[in-house]
Amino acid sequence: MFGSIGPAELILIFVVALLVFGPKKLPEIGRSVGKAIREFKKTSDEIKWRIEEEIEASEVKDVAKTLETEAKEIKDDLKKELEKHDAGEG
């Protein structure tokens, strides 16, 4: 959860924070830190979602372009075949 910070380090950080800020300010600071972490997580999740959405949109555009190219090639091939067929009968 905290990477390489173990329980002993967390206790040390808590004791230092208690000495620096005092017991009355510590809960308020904890709430503020928790709120900041939640906001950061929410924002990073939103950014991740938007990036994924843009990637999907880009992939859809690529597929649409490929389909458009293929459809044009098929249309051109059919047109040529019809011209050959009309020239052979006429």
C-alpha positions, 0 to 999 in steps of 0.5 A: 500500500505504501511501497517500501514504508513498513509499520515501524516507519509509519509509527515514526511518521505518526509520532513526528506528526503528533509532536509537530502538529499536536493532538488537536490538529492531527485529525484535521490534517488527516482528513485534509490528506485523505481528501487530497488523496481521494481527489488525486485518485478521482482526477487520475481515474478521469484522465485515464478514462479520457485517454482510453476513450481517445484511444478507442475513438482513434481506433474507430476512425482507423477502422472507418478509414480502412472500411471506406478505402476497401469500399471504394476499391470494391466499387471501382472493381465492380465498375471495371467488371461492369464496363468489361461486361458491357463492352463484351456484349455491345 
